[in-house]
Amino acid sequence: MGKAKPISDLNAEALKTILDNLYDEVVVVDANDRIIYANKASERHYSVRKKSLVGKKVFEIPSWFNWEPNTLPMVKKTKKRLTVEQTSPLGEKILTTATPVLDDEGDIRIIVYNVRDVAQLESVKQDLALTRELLQEIEKQEGEKRFPLPDCEMVATDPEMQKLIALAESVAVVDATVLIQGESGTGKGLMAKFIHNKSLRKDAPFLAINCAAIPENLLESELFGYAPGTFTGGHKDGKKGLIELAQGGTLFLDEIGELSPNLQVKFLHVIQEKQFMPIGGREVKLADVRIIAATNRRLIEMIKEGSFREDLYYRLDVISLKIPALRDRPGDIPTLAYTFLRKFDKKYNTSHELSTAFLDTLQDHVWSGNIRELENLMERLTVTVRDPVIDIHHLPGRFFEPAEVRCRDMFPLNTSLDALKEEIEKDLIQRAYKRYGSSRKVAASLQISQTKASRLIRKHI
C-alpha cells in the first residue's frame, strides 16, 4: 500500500472534501458580491443545494437578506473582520464571522464567511453538563433511583402521523433498537423521548448526544469514557461515558449518520455484544442500554457511497420510524401553532389568539425548517405582537414572496421539464387531497374541473 500524502501535497479535491465535512458553514463571496464557494453545511442554513448558491450574486438569494443583521455592507465599508450574532431565516441564533481578504492595493478580493450554530452547540454543552450534574446528585441518594423525564406527548391530528405515534407507543415496550428518520426540525428528539417515556426503562436515564455537533475525539470520550491516566489534563480518576451513565435506560444518538468510520465500528460492537471498553481501559463493561438513533440523511445512499456501514445500519434499523415533513401534514399546523402559542403565552405572561387568515397562510407555507421553524416563529410573534389577535400582517416578509422567487433556486437548469411538471402535479394533488378529502374541494383549490381533479387523484393517490 502507498503512503498517505503529507498535508503539503493536498490537492484541491482533498481540500474541498475537508471543507464539505466541516460542521460549520463556509461561504466565499467575491468582490462583485458573487458567491464563488459554499460547503455542504451551507445547505442546512439556506435550505437549498450548494450548487444553487455558487455562481449567483447574493441579492439573487432571497434568504440572504432575511438574515438579521446583514453583514455584507458592514464588511465592505470597514474592510475589517466582523463577528455578529444573527438570526437565520429559520429563526436560529447564528454566530457569523465575515473575513475580508484584501489585495495589495487594499481592495477586497473575497469575503470568507464562517457560520456557527451557537444555539445548538450551547444546547449540547448544557445538556451534557446537566446530565452529569443530575447523575452525580442521584448517585448520592439512597434507595430507589428514578430519572423522570418531563411529559413528552406528541401532538398530531394528521391521520398518518397519528398512526406513526400509535406504532411508536406499541414498540416502546419492546426492548429493540429504533431508527428515527426525518428532515431537520421534524421532532425526532421528541419522538425518542416519547418512546423512552412509554418504555419499561422510563425510570432509568434518558441520555442524548448530537453526533454532528461534537468533534470525533471528544465524541468518543463522551460515549465510552476513559480510564485513569489516559489523557494529560484529564480527570485523575477517569470519566464515565454516556453508555455507562445510561445503564438500564436509553441512549439517543442524534445525527447518527455523522459518526466516523472508527466510531461506527466501535458502536456496532456495543449493539451486537452489549459491552464496551472505555478509552485506555482494560476492563470490559456491560452496555445495558436501549439505543435510539436518528438521522436526516439517507443512510442507504451513504452505504452505497461507502461512508456508512451496512451492518450497522441493519442493526439500527430493527424498528424504523419515518417522521413526515410538516409540509406533508398541513392538518397538524393549526394544532401545533396553538400548542406553541399557549406555551409561549404562559412563558412570557401574554395572551393571544390566531386569526383564520393567519392559520390559512401557515398551512400554505413550505416550512423548510419544519416544526422547529414553526415553533421559532410562534415564539417570535408571541414576544413581538402587542395586539390580542395575531394576524397575517404580523408575519415576516418571506411568507409573502412570490412563488417564482421562493422556487427559482430549487431546480437546476438541467432538470427534465416533463419530469418536474409530473413531480409538481403529484405533490399538489396529494397535498390537496390530504387536506380536503374530496375531488370537488381539490378542484376548487387548484382551479381545475372536478373531472380533471378526479382523474389526477386516481393517477397519484
C-alpha positions in Angstrom: 0.0 0.0 0.0 1.2 3.5 -0.8 1.9 6.1 1.9 -0.7 8.7 2.7 0.0 12.1 1.2 1.6 14.6 3.5 -0.5 17.7 4.3 1.6 19.9 1.9 0.5 17.7 -1.0 -3.2 18.0 -0.5 -4.9 18.8 -3.9 -8.0 21.0 -4.5 -10.3 17.9 -4.4 -8.9 16.9 -1.0 -9.3 20.4 0.4 -12.9 20.5 -1.0 -13.6 17.2 0.8 -12.3 18.6 4.1 -14.4 21.8 3.8 -17.5 19.8 2.9 -17.1 17.8 6.1 -16.8 20.8 8.4 -19.8 21.2 10.7 -19.6 25.0 10.4 -20.9 26.7 7.3 -18.3 28.3 4.9 -19.3 30.6 2.1 -17.0 32.7 0.0 -18.1 35.9 -1.8 -16.0 37.7 -4.4 -15.6 41.5 -4.8 -18.6 41.7 -7.1 -20.9 40.1 -4.4 -20.9 36.8 -6.3 -20.9 33.5 -4.3 -17.8 31.5 -5.5 -17.9 28.7 -2.9 -20.3 27.1 -0.5 -19.6 24.0 1.5 -22.1 21.2 2.3 -23.1 22.7 5.7 -24.4 25.8 4.0 -27.4 23.7 2.7 -28.5 23.5 6.3 -28.9 27.2 6.8 -30.1 28.2 3.3 -32.4 25.1 2.7 -31.1 24.8 -0.9 -28.4 22.7 -2.5 -25.0 24.4 -2.5 -24.9 24.2 -6.3 -27.9 26.5 -6.3 -25.8 29.1 -4.4 -22.5 29.0 -6.2 -22.3 31.4 -9.2 -25.1 33.7 -8.0 -24.9 37.1 -6.6 -26.1 37.5 -3.0 -29.0 39.6 -4.0 -30.3 36.7 -6.1 -30.6 34.6 -2.9 -33.8 35.7 -1.1 -32.9 34.1 2.2 -29.5 36.0 2.3 -31.3 39.3 3.2 -33.6 37.6 5.7 -30.5 37.2 8.0 -30.6 39.9 10.6 -28.4 41.9 10.6 -26.9 41.6 7.0 -23.1 41.7 7.4 -22.1 42.4 3.7 -22.5 46.2 3.7 -20.7 46.5 7.0 -17.7 44.4 5.9 -17.4 46.2 2.5 -17.4 49.6 4.3 -14.9 48.8 7.1 -12.8 46.2 5.3 -12.2 44.5 8.6 -13.1 41.2 10.1 -16.6 41.3 11.7 -18.3 38.8 14.0 -22.0 39.3 14.8 -24.8 37.2 16.2 -27.5 36.8 13.5 -31.0 35.3 13.3 -31.3 33.0 10.3 -34.4 32.8 8.1 -35.5 29.8 10.1 -35.2 31.7 13.4 -32.0 30.1 14.6 -29.3 32.0 16.5 -26.2 32.1 14.4 -22.7 33.4 15.1 -21.3 34.7 11.8 -17.6 35.8 11.2 -17.0 37.6 7.9 -13.3 38.0 7.0 -12.4 40.2 4.1 -9.2 39.2 2.1 -7.5 42.3 0.6 -5.3 42.7 -2.4 -2.0 44.7 -2.5 -4.0 47.9 -3.1 -6.2 47.3 0.0 -9.3 46.4 -2.0 -11.4 43.4 -1.2 -10.7 40.3 -3.2 -13.0 37.9 -1.4 -15.0 37.7 1.8 -14.9 34.4 3.7 -18.0 33.7 5.9 -17.8 31.2 8.7 -21.2 30.5 10.4 -21.7 28.6 13.6 -25.0 27.4 15.1 -24.1 28.6 18.5 -27.5 27.8 20.0 -27.2 24.1 19.1 -23.6 23.9 20.4 -24.5 25.6 23.6 -27.5 23.3 24.0 -25.3 20.2 23.5 -22.8 21.6 26.1 -25.6 22.4 28.6 -27.3 19.0 28.1 -24.0 17.2 28.8 -23.3 19.3 31.9 -26.8 19.0 33.3 -26.8 15.3 32.6 -23.7 14.8 34.6 -24.9 17.0 37.5 -28.1 15.1 37.6 -26.4 11.7 37.7 -23.9 12.8 40.3 -26.7 14.1 42.5 -28.7 10.9 42.1 -25.7 8.7 42.9 -25.5 10.4 46.3 -29.1 9.4 47.1 -30.1 6.2 48.9 -32.8 3.9 48.0 -34.7 3.7 44.7 -33.3 6.0 41.9 -35.7 7.5 39.4 -34.9 9.5 36.3 -38.3 11.0 35.3 -38.5 12.9 32.0 -41.0 15.8 31.5 -44.2 14.8 29.8 -43.3 14.2 26.1 -46.7 13.8 24.4 -46.7 14.0 20.6 -49.2 16.5 19.1 -50.9 15.3 15.9 -54.3 15.4 14.1 -53.0 14.2 10.8 -54.1 10.5 10.3 -50.7 9.3 9.1 -48.9 11.0 12.0 -51.4 9.5 14.4 -50.7 6.0 13.0 -46.9 6.7 13.5 -47.4 7.7 17.1 -49.5 4.6 17.8 -46.8 2.5 16.2 -44.1 4.2 18.4 -46.2 3.6 21.5 -46.7 -0.1 20.7 -43.0 -0.7 20.0 -41.8 1.3 23.0 -42.3 -1.7 25.4 -40.2 -3.9 23.1 -36.6 -3.5 24.0 -35.3 -3.2 20.5 -33.2 -0.6 18.6 -35.1 2.2 16.9 -34.1 4.3 13.9 -36.0 7.6 13.5 -35.7 9.3 10.2 -36.9 12.6 9.0 -35.8 16.1 7.9 -34.2 18.5 10.4 -36.8 20.0 12.7 -39.5 17.3 12.4 -39.3 16.3 16.1 -37.0 13.2 16.1 -35.7 14.1 19.5 -39.2 14.4 20.9 -40.2 11.1 19.4 -37.2 9.5 21.1 -38.2 10.9 24.5 -41.8 9.8 23.8 -40.6 6.2 23.2 -38.5 6.2 26.3 -41.4 7.5 28.5 -43.6 4.7 27.2 -41.0 2.0 27.7 -40.1 -0.3 30.6 -37.0 1.8 31.0 -38.8 5.0 31.8 -37.5 5.2 35.4 -33.9 4.9 34.2 -31.8 7.6 32.5 -32.5 9.0 29.0 -29.3 10.5 27.7 -28.9 12.2 24.3 -25.9 13.3 22.3 -25.7 15.0 18.9 -23.1 13.2 16.8 -22.7 16.1 14.4 -22.1 18.8 16.9 -19.1 17.3 18.7 -15.6 16.6 17.3 -14.7 12.9 16.9 -12.1 12.6 19.6 -14.4 14.4 22.1 -17.4 12.3 21.0 -15.6 9.1 21.6 -14.6 10.0 25.2 -18.2 11.3 25.9 -19.7 8.0 24.7 -17.2 5.5 26.0 -15.5 7.4 28.8 -11.8 6.9 29.6 -9.6 5.1 32.2 -7.5 7.0 34.8 -4.3 8.4 33.4 -5.4 8.1 29.8 -5.2 11.8 28.9 -2.9 14.5 30.1 -5.1 17.0 31.9 -8.0 14.6 32.2 -9.7 13.6 35.4 -7.3 11.7 37.5 -10.0 9.1 38.3 -11.0 8.8 34.6 -14.5 9.6 33.4 -17.7 7.6 32.8 -19.1 7.8 29.3 -22.7 8.1 28.4 -23.1 4.4 27.6 -22.2 3.6 31.2 -24.2 6.5 32.7 -27.3 5.4 30.8 -27.2 1.9 32.3 -30.7 0.4 32.4 -32.1 3.3 30.3 -32.0 4.8 26.8 -29.2 6.3 24.8 -30.3 8.6 22.0 -27.8 9.2 19.2 -29.0 12.2 17.1 -27.5 12.6 13.6 -26.1 9.0 13.7 -25.0 9.5 10.0 -22.2 11.8 11.2 -20.4 9.0 13.1 -16.8 8.5 11.8 -15.9 5.0 10.4 -13.9 4.3 13.6 -16.8 5.1 15.9 -19.2 3.1 13.6 -17.1 0.0 14.2 -17.0 0.6 18.0 -20.7 1.3 18.2 -21.6 -1.8 16.2 -19.7 -3.8 18.8 -21.8 -2.2 21.6 -25.1 -3.1 19.9 -24.0 -6.7 19.0 -22.2 -7.7 22.1 -23.9 -5.4 24.7 -20.5 -4.5 26.1 -17.8 -1.8 25.6 -14.4 -0.8 26.9 -13.5 2.8 28.0 -10.7 4.5 26.2 -7.4 3.4 27.6 -9.1 0.8 29.8 -8.7 -3.0 30.0 -12.0 -3.9 31.7 -14.9 -4.8 29.5 -18.1 -3.3 30.8 -21.8 -4.2 30.3 -23.8 -2.0 28.0 -27.4 -2.4 29.3 -28.9 0.4 27.2 -31.6 0.7 24.6 -30.3 2.5 21.5 -32.5 5.0 19.7 -30.8 6.7 16.7 -32.0 9.5 14.4 -30.8 11.0 11.2 -31.9 13.4 8.5 -29.5 11.8 6.0 -30.3 8.9 3.5 -28.3 6.1 5.1 -28.9 3.7 2.2 -27.2 6.2 -0.2 -24.3 6.6 2.3 -23.9 2.8 2.3 -23.6 2.8 -1.5 -21.0 5.6 -1.2 -19.1 3.7 1.4 -19.5 6.3 4.2 -21.8 4.2 6.4 -21.5 0.6 7.4 -24.3 -1.6 6.1 -24.1 -4.0 9.1 -24.5 -1.1 11.5 -27.5 0.2 9.5 -29.4 -3.1 9.8 -28.5 -3.3 13.5 -30.0 0.2 14.0 -33.0 -0.3 11.7 -34.7 -3.0 13.7 -37.7 -0.7 14.2 -37.9 2.1 11.6 -40.0 5.3 12.2 -40.0 8.0 9.5 -41.5 11.3 10.6 -43.1 13.2 7.7 -42.1 16.8 6.9 -44.5 19.4 8.2 -45.5 20.4 4.7 -46.8 16.9 4.2 -49.1 17.1 7.3 -50.7 20.5 6.9 -53.6 19.4 9.1 -51.2 19.5 12.1 -50.1 23.1 11.5 -53.0 24.8 13.3 -52.8 22.4 16.3 -49.1 22.9 16.6 -49.4 26.7 16.2 -51.9 26.8 19.1 -49.8 24.4 21.2 -46.8 26.7 20.8 -48.9 29.8 21.3 -50.2 28.5 24.7 -46.6 27.5 25.7 -45.1 30.9 24.9 -48.1 32.9 26.2 -47.6 31.1 29.5 -43.8 31.7 29.4 -44.0 35.4 28.7 -47.2 36.1 30.6 -49.0 37.3 27.4 -52.4 36.4 25.9 -53.1 36.0 22.1 -55.4 34.4 19.6 -54.8 33.4 16.0 -56.9 34.7 13.1 -58.3 32.3 10.5 -56.3 34.1 7.7 -53.1 33.6 9.7 -53.7 29.9 10.1 -54.5 29.5 6.4 -51.3 31.3 5.5 -49.3 29.0 7.8 -50.8 26.0 6.0 -49.7 27.3 2.6 -46.1 27.9 3.7 -43.3 25.5 2.7 -41.8 25.1 6.2 -38.2 24.2 5.2 -37.3 24.2 8.9 -40.3 22.0 9.8 -41.7 22.1 13.4 -38.6 23.9 14.7 -39.3 26.8 12.3 -42.9 27.0 13.3 -42.0 26.9 17.0 -39.4 29.7 16.5 -42.0 31.8 14.6 -44.6 31.4 17.3 -42.2 32.4 20.0 -41.1 35.5 18.0 -44.7 36.6 17.4 -45.7 35.9 21.0 -43.0 38.3 22.1 -43.3 41.0 19.5 -47.1 41.2 18.8 -48.9 43.6 21.1 -52.3 43.1 19.5 -54.6 40.5 21.1 -55.0 38.6 17.8 -52.0 37.6 15.7 -52.9 38.1 12.0 -51.2 37.8 8.6 -49.7 41.3 8.7 -47.6 40.2 11.7 -45.8 37.5 9.6 -42.2 38.1 8.3 -41.9 39.1 4.7 -40.7 35.7 3.5 -44.3 34.4 3.8 -45.4 36.8 1.0 -42.6 36.3 -1.5 -43.9 35.4 -5.0 -43.8 31.7 -5.7 -41.3 32.2 -8.5 -38.9 33.9 -6.1 -39.3 31.1 -3.5 -38.8 28.4 -6.0 -36.3 29.7 -8.6 -33.2 28.2 -6.8 -34.8 24.8 -6.1 -34.3 23.3 -9.6 -31.0 23.3 -11.7 -31.3 24.2 -15.3 -30.5 20.6 -16.4 -33.7 19.3 -14.8 -36.1 17.4 -17.1 -39.1 19.8 -17.5 -41.5 16.9 -18.1 -40.3 15.1 -15.0 -40.5 18.3 -13.0 -44.1 19.0 -14.1 -45.1 15.5 -13.2 -43.4 15.8 -9.7 -45.1 19.1 -9.0 -48.5 17.8 -10.2 -48.2 14.7 -8.0 -47.2 16.8 -5.0 -50.1 19.3 -5.4 -52.7 16.6 -5.9 -51.5 14.5 -2.9 -51.3 17.5 -0.5 -54.7 18.9 -1.7 -56.5 15.6 -1.4 -54.9 15.0 2.0 -56.2 18.4 3.2 -59.6 18.5 1.6 -60.5 14.8 1.1 -62.8 15.2 -1.9 -62.4 15.8 -5.7 -64.8 18.8 -5.6 -62.7 20.6 -3.0 -59.4 19.6 -4.7 -60.8 21.0 -8.0 -61.8 24.3 -6.3 -58.4 24.6 -4.6 -56.4 24.0 -7.7 -58.8 25.8 -10.0 -59.4 22.9 -12.3 -62.5 20.9 -13.3 -63.8 18.2 -11.0 -63.5 15.7 -13.8 -59.8 16.5 -14.1 -59.3 16.5 -10.4 -60.9 13.0 -10.1 -58.6 11.7 -12.9 -55.5 13.2 -11.3 -56.5 11.8 -7.8 -56.9 8.3 -9.4 -53.5 8.7 -11.0 -51.5 9.9 -8.0 -53.2 8.7 -4.8 
